[in-house]
Amino acid sequence: MALGILTNVAATYAENNLNQTQGSLQKVLQQLSSGSRINSGADDAAGLAVADGLAANEAALTQSAQNAQNGVGLLQTADGALSQVTNLLNRAVTLATEAANGTLTSGQVSSADAEYQNILTEIGNIGSSTNFNSSAVFSATATNFVVSDGTTAGTTTFADTIGALTTASIGTATGGGAGEDLSASTLTAAGAAAELAKITTAIADVANQRGTIGANINQLNAASSVASSEQVNLSAAESNIRSTNYGQATSDLAKFQVLSQTGISALAQANSVQQEILKLLQ
């Protein structure tokens, strides 16, 4: 190569390589300091798209697990209230059995009926006043609980109906529909036996309703567990894409540090070579 001073080709090569090395060194230092392999779309466009998609799925699944648990809370509130209804009905059984006994005076039967009416009133109060997050628990309208991974295909809606609770509809009949009607139940010595049969049926209907609620609780717990498990797996997959491989990164750091030092030295040498031309002018 002829000697010249207009273009220092060796220095240009050295400078270009040094710039590339410095860029790679900065990228590695960013990965090491942030813990993330992808800090911009330029680092890995395809990987970023996949990781962001997984993050969206994770967010949906995390909330879905909470949705299911909220549903469990609602159903457990209903189950607890119905447990108290059963206790009240068991006391009503005692009163009806007592009223049916011919040894009671009319005043004693009247007292038993007064307590019985209070029991029915309290059952109605439980049905109207039991709330979850300011919403009535006992309703004939289905409540929807959504579990989703953020996609249409991965979305499931659980429509659970607890059912109304009034003295005219206590529990859920075994064959479906409204439970026992005790709304018009004057407890008398003559009618106590018939009333006792109705109360027993009401207890069975409440048990049937609690069984349905229990099955729905188990279903929502299972859905919550699946969503949580899937969220953990997707989080691991996202981490594999995003996270810095510290073994590889530290190896690259050492390489680019050496290349940076040698590049600076090479550029200095390339610049000094042209200084030799001055000797020809002496």
C-alpha positions as CSV (number, residue, x, y, z in Angstrom):
1,M,0.0,0.0,0.0
2,A,1.3,3.4,-1.0
3,L,2.1,5.9,1.7
4,G,-0.4,8.8,2.0
5,I,-1.9,11.2,4.5
6,L,-5.3,11.9,2.9
7,T,-7.0,8.7,4.2
8,N,-5.8,6.7,7.1
9,V,-7.5,3.4,6.1
10,A,-6.0,1.5,9.0
11,A,-7.2,4.1,11.5
12,T,-10.7,4.0,9.9
13,Y,-10.9,0.2,10.3
14,A,-9.7,0.4,13.8
15,E,-12.2,3.1,14.7
16,N,-15.2,1.2,13.2
17,N,-14.3,-1.9,15.0
18,L,-13.8,0.0,18.3
19,N,-17.2,1.7,17.9
20,Q,-18.8,-1.7,17.4
21,T,-17.0,-3.1,20.4
22,Q,-18.1,-0.1,22.6
23,G,-21.7,-0.6,21.5
24,S,-21.6,-4.3,22.4
25,L,-19.8,-3.5,25.7
26,Q,-22.5,-1.0,26.6
27,K,-25.2,-3.5,25.7
28,V,-23.7,-6.2,27.9
29,L,-23.3,-3.7,30.8
30,Q,-26.9,-2.7,30.5
31,Q,-28.0,-6.4,30.6
32,L,-25.9,-7.0,33.7
33,S,-27.1,-3.9,35.5
34,S,-30.8,-4.4,34.6
35,G,-31.0,-8.1,34.8
36,S,-32.9,-8.1,31.5
37,R,-31.6,-9.4,28.3
38,I,-34.2,-7.3,26.3
39,N,-34.0,-3.6,27.2
40,S,-35.4,-2.3,23.9
41,G,-37.1,-3.7,20.8
42,A,-33.7,-3.6,19.0
43,D,-32.3,-6.2,21.4
44,D,-34.7,-8.9,20.3
45,A,-37.9,-7.8,18.5
46,A,-39.4,-11.3,18.3
47,G,-38.5,-12.1,21.9
48,L,-40.0,-8.9,23.1
49,A,-43.3,-9.6,21.3
50,V,-43.5,-13.1,22.8
51,A,-42.5,-11.8,26.3
52,D,-45.0,-9.0,26.3
53,G,-47.8,-11.4,25.2
54,L,-46.9,-13.8,28.0
55,A,-47.0,-10.8,30.5
56,A,-50.5,-10.0,29.3
57,N,-51.5,-13.6,29.8
58,E,-50.0,-13.6,33.3
59,A,-51.9,-10.4,34.3
60,A,-55.2,-11.9,33.1
61,L,-54.6,-15.2,35.0
62,T,-53.5,-13.4,38.2
63,Q,-56.8,-11.5,38.2
64,S,-58.7,-14.6,37.2
65,A,-57.5,-16.4,40.2
66,Q,-58.7,-13.5,42.3
67,N,-62.0,-13.5,40.5
68,A,-62.5,-17.1,41.4
69,Q,-61.6,-16.5,45.0
70,N,-64.0,-13.6,45.2
71,G,-66.7,-16.0,43.9
72,V,-65.7,-18.5,46.6
73,G,-66.1,-15.8,49.2
74,L,-69.6,-15.0,48.0
75,L,-70.6,-18.7,48.0
76,Q,-69.1,-19.3,51.4
77,T,-71.0,-16.3,52.8
78,A,-74.2,-17.9,51.5
79,D,-73.3,-21.3,52.9
80,G,-72.6,-19.8,56.3
81,A,-76.0,-18.0,56.3
82,L,-77.8,-21.2,55.3
83,S,-76.0,-23.0,58.2
84,Q,-77.7,-20.5,60.5
85,V,-81.0,-21.1,58.8
86,T,-80.6,-24.8,59.5
87,N,-80.0,-24.1,63.1
88,L,-83.2,-22.0,63.2
89,L,-85.2,-24.7,61.5
90,N,-83.9,-27.3,64.0
91,R,-85.3,-25.1,66.8
92,A,-88.6,-24.9,64.8
93,V,-88.6,-28.7,64.8
94,T,-88.4,-28.7,68.6
95,L,-91.2,-26.2,68.8
96,A,-93.5,-28.1,66.4
97,T,-92.9,-31.3,68.2
98,E,-93.6,-29.7,71.5
99,A,-96.8,-28.0,70.2
100,A,-98.0,-31.4,69.0
101,N,-98.0,-32.8,72.5
102,G,-101.5,-32.8,73.9
103,T,-100.4,-32.0,77.4
104,L,-99.6,-28.3,76.5
105,T,-102.1,-25.6,77.3
106,S,-103.4,-23.3,74.7
107,G,-101.2,-20.5,76.2
108,Q,-98.1,-22.7,76.0
109,V,-98.9,-23.5,72.4
110,S,-99.3,-19.8,71.7
111,S,-95.9,-19.1,73.2
112,A,-94.4,-21.8,71.0
113,D,-96.0,-20.2,68.0
114,A,-94.7,-16.8,68.9
115,E,-91.1,-18.1,68.9
116,Y,-91.8,-20.0,65.7
117,Q,-93.0,-16.8,64.0
118,N,-89.8,-15.1,65.2
119,I,-87.8,-17.9,63.6
120,L,-89.6,-17.4,60.3
121,T,-89.0,-13.6,60.5
122,E,-85.3,-14.1,61.2
123,I,-85.0,-16.5,58.2
124,G,-86.5,-13.8,56.0
125,N,-84.1,-11.2,57.5
126,I,-81.2,-13.5,56.7
127,G,-82.3,-13.7,53.1
128,S,-82.8,-10.0,52.7
129,S,-79.8,-8.7,54.6
130,T,-77.0,-11.0,53.8
131,N,-74.6,-9.1,51.6
132,F,-71.2,-9.6,49.9
133,N,-69.4,-6.4,48.7
134,S,-72.6,-4.5,49.1
135,S,-74.6,-6.9,46.9
136,A,-77.4,-9.2,48.0
137,V,-76.2,-12.7,48.3
138,F,-79.5,-14.5,48.0
139,S,-80.8,-13.9,44.5
140,A,-82.4,-15.9,41.8
141,T,-80.2,-14.1,39.3
142,A,-76.9,-15.9,38.3
143,T,-73.6,-14.3,39.2
144,N,-70.9,-14.6,36.6
145,F,-67.3,-15.3,37.6
146,V,-64.8,-15.0,34.7
147,V,-61.5,-16.9,34.5
148,S,-59.4,-16.0,31.5
149,D,-55.8,-16.1,30.2
150,G,-56.5,-13.0,28.2
151,T,-57.7,-14.8,25.0
152,T,-61.2,-15.5,23.8
153,A,-60.5,-19.3,23.6
154,G,-59.0,-19.2,27.1
155,T,-62.0,-17.5,28.8
156,T,-64.5,-19.4,30.9
157,T,-67.5,-17.9,32.6
158,F,-69.0,-19.6,35.6
159,A,-72.6,-18.6,36.1
160,D,-73.6,-19.6,39.7
161,T,-77.1,-19.1,41.1
162,I,-77.5,-19.2,44.9
163,G,-81.2,-18.7,44.8
164,A,-83.6,-16.5,46.8
165,L,-84.2,-17.0,50.5
166,T,-87.6,-16.0,51.9
167,T,-90.1,-17.6,54.1
168,A,-92.0,-18.5,50.9
169,S,-88.9,-20.2,49.4
170,I,-86.5,-21.8,51.9
171,G,-83.8,-23.8,50.3
172,T,-83.9,-25.5,46.9
173,A,-86.2,-28.4,46.2
174,T,-84.5,-31.6,45.3
175,G,-86.1,-31.7,41.9
176,G,-85.2,-28.1,41.3
177,G,-87.2,-24.9,41.8
178,A,-88.2,-23.1,44.9
179,G,-87.9,-24.6,48.3
180,E,-90.5,-25.1,51.0
181,D,-93.0,-22.4,51.7
182,L,-93.5,-21.6,55.4
183,S,-94.8,-18.1,54.9
184,A,-98.3,-19.0,56.0
185,S,-97.3,-21.4,58.7
186,T,-101.1,-20.2,62.8
187,L,-98.4,-23.3,64.9
188,T,-101.3,-25.1,66.6
189,A,-101.7,-28.3,68.5
190,A,-103.9,-29.7,65.7
191,G,-101.7,-28.6,62.9
192,A,-98.3,-29.1,64.5
193,A,-97.7,-32.5,62.9
194,A,-98.3,-31.2,59.4
195,E,-96.1,-28.2,60.2
196,L,-93.4,-30.5,61.4
197,A,-93.4,-32.3,58.1
198,K,-93.0,-29.0,56.2
199,I,-90.1,-27.9,58.4
200,T,-88.4,-31.2,57.9
201,T,-88.8,-30.7,54.1
202,A,-87.4,-27.2,54.5
203,I,-84.3,-28.5,56.3
204,A,-83.8,-31.0,53.4
205,D,-84.2,-28.3,50.8
206,V,-81.6,-26.1,52.6
207,A,-79.2,-29.0,52.7
208,N,-79.8,-29.5,49.0
209,Q,-79.0,-25.8,48.3
210,R,-75.9,-26.0,50.4
211,G,-74.8,-29.0,48.5
212,T,-75.1,-27.2,45.2
213,I,-73.2,-24.2,46.7
214,G,-70.5,-26.5,47.9
215,A,-70.1,-28.1,44.5
216,N,-69.7,-24.6,43.0
217,I,-67.2,-23.6,45.6
218,N,-65.1,-26.7,44.7
219,Q,-65.4,-25.8,41.0
220,L,-64.2,-22.2,41.5
221,N,-61.3,-23.4,43.8
222,A,-60.2,-25.7,41.1
223,A,-60.4,-23.0,38.5
224,S,-58.4,-20.7,40.7
225,S,-55.7,-23.3,41.2
226,V,-55.5,-23.9,37.5
227,A,-55.2,-20.2,36.8
228,S,-52.5,-19.8,39.4
229,S,-50.5,-22.8,38.1
230,E,-50.7,-21.6,34.5
231,Q,-49.6,-18.1,35.6
232,V,-46.5,-19.5,37.4
233,N,-45.6,-21.5,34.3
234,L,-46.0,-18.5,32.0
235,S,-44.0,-16.4,34.3
236,A,-41.2,-18.9,34.1
237,A,-41.4,-18.9,30.3
238,E,-41.3,-15.1,30.2
239,S,-38.3,-15.0,32.6
240,N,-36.4,-17.4,30.3
241,I,-36.9,-14.9,27.4
242,R,-36.3,-11.7,29.3
243,S,-33.7,-12.5,31.9
244,T,-30.0,-11.9,31.4
245,N,-27.9,-15.1,31.1
246,Y,-25.2,-14.0,33.6
247,G,-22.8,-16.8,32.6
248,Q,-22.9,-15.7,28.9
249,A,-23.0,-12.0,29.8
250,T,-20.0,-12.0,32.0
251,S,-18.1,-14.0,29.4
252,D,-19.1,-11.4,26.8
253,L,-18.1,-8.6,29.2
254,A,-14.5,-10.0,29.5
255,K,-14.3,-10.4,25.7
256,F,-15.5,-6.9,24.9
257,Q,-13.3,-5.3,27.6
258,V,-10.3,-6.9,26.0
259,L,-11.4,-6.0,22.5
260,S,-12.0,-2.4,23.7
261,Q,-8.5,-2.1,25.1
262,T,-6.9,-3.7,22.0
263,G,-9.1,-1.5,19.7
264,I,-7.9,1.6,21.4
265,S,-4.3,0.4,21.2
266,A,-4.8,-0.4,17.5
267,L,-6.3,3.0,16.7
268,A,-3.4,4.7,18.5
269,Q,-0.9,2.6,16.4
270,A,-2.8,3.3,13.2
271,N,-2.6,7.1,13.9
272,S,1.1,6.9,14.8
273,V,2.0,5.2,11.5
274,Q,1.1,8.3,9.5
275,Q,3.5,10.3,11.7
276,E,6.3,8.3,10.1
277,I,5.7,10.1,6.8
278,L,7.2,13.2,8.4
279,K,10.6,11.5,8.5
280,L,10.6,11.5,4.7
281,L,10.4,15.2,4.7
282,Q,13.4,15.7,6.9
